[in-house]
Amino acid sequence: MSSRDVVLARVRRALADVPRGEGPYDPPVPRDYHRVHGARTTEETVELLAEHLADYRAVVHRCSADDLPALIGRLLAERGARTVVVPPGLDPRWLSATEAAQVPDRAADTARELDAVDSVVTGCALAIAETGTLVLDGGPDQGRRRITLVPDHHICVVRVPDQVVGSVPEALPRLSPARPLTWISGPSATSDIELDRVEGVHGPRTLEVITAFGLPPT
């Protein structure tokens, strides 16, 4: 017998007691797990998000909607950013206080061209407090996935309270599986066999997250 025949024979034996016509999800898998894990206020949920983001070595800032442009301008200036990638649907007021040259998100841009850009500023689809995760879905204020993976510095704005949820089960019903979802937990990091941590291999070396209170929903 070939290896293929051996594998198929094992599959047939494993399925021998399955009634004919029964599908892989008959009966359906119960999904009765808890979506909400405890009662938290908005402030407590945002604090938990900030705590977990900091664990991943992201830098977290808090501000009001009115103070957002000044904060973004200051962060870009402190970084020494001369250029910043801008998604097509980003609110232009967010970058009104920066002198950095704004580079539009263009499909024709290569990874080499994006690597020459200093920073990128985006919104997000959701932020998950219990895991310290930002979810991007390629929306108008987030742009293509490439622009958040190549530049070395990413500033991500989270609308509070609209875009902050407590748990992954809370987040999933609000996300479309048809969208290009990117789940970000801190700056890019990896470790070799000696467990030496290296940041910036698969994405930005520096992730700054702004939890902005009072921004209108998208």
C-alpha positions, 0 to 999 in steps of 0.5 A: 500500500502507498502512503496515500492508501494508508492515510485514507484507510485510517480516515475511513476507519475513524469515520466508520461510526458516523451516520451516512449524510451527517456533515462535519457540523451536524449537530452544530458545535455549541457556542455557549461560551461567555462573551463578556468576562465580568462587569467593567466600566469604560474607564476600566476597560480602557485601562486594561487595554493600556496595561496589556498594550504596555506589556507588549511594549507599545506606548499608550497615550490618552487624549480628548478629541480636541487634543488629538491633532496636537498630540499626533503632531508632537509624537511625529516631531519627537520621532523626527518624522519628515514623512508620514503615510496617510490612508485615504479616509483619515480625518485630515484634522488629525494631521493638521498640527504636523509639518511632516510631508503627507504621503498618500496610500497608493497601490503602486507604492513598493515595499522599498518606497514605503520603507523610506517613509518615517511613520504611518498614522491610522485608525483601527476597526476595534481594540480588545482590552483583555488581549491588548490587541488592535484589529485593522480591517483595511477601512478608509482610515486604515488603508492597505495592510502594507502601510502598517507593516513596512514603515518603522513607526505606527501611530494608531488611534482608537475611538473611545468608547465605540471601538473598545471591547473587552474580549475576543468573543465580543469583537468577532461579531463586529468584524467581517471575515470578508475584510483583510483583518490584521490583528496587532498585539504590540510592535513587531517582535520575534525571538531566535532559538536563543530567545533573543528578542528582535523588534521590527522584523515583521512590522513597525519597531515602534507602535504608539496607541492613542485612546481618544475620547469623544471622537465621532464614530466612523 
